[in-house]
């Protein structure tokens, strides 16, 4: 018995859930570092860095929204969406690390 579906097929839930957890953990790690950077920048009254932090917060929110939207992404577009999200997360983490280095924040995790 053949059954054909009309319309877009959602991507497999287990694959997406695993990816969301992996990327979510990376984003949360960078978010924690960003919060430390923000506290340091505010303490030092570093206005340019505070502005950069606010831009990074916006980027993080955008990434988190795209991760959530991945559930409804058509299966044929999941690989491309994951690649784009992965690249954005890498860029986000690099920017947070650069900002932390500029503020001379030491990593608290080993």
Secondary structure, 3 states (H helix, E strand, C coil): CCCCCCCCCECCHHHHHHHHHHHHHHHHHHHHHHHHHHHHHHHCCCHHHHHHHHHHHHHHHHHHHHHHHHHHCEHHHHHHHHHHHHHHHHHHHHHHHHHHHHCCCCCCCC
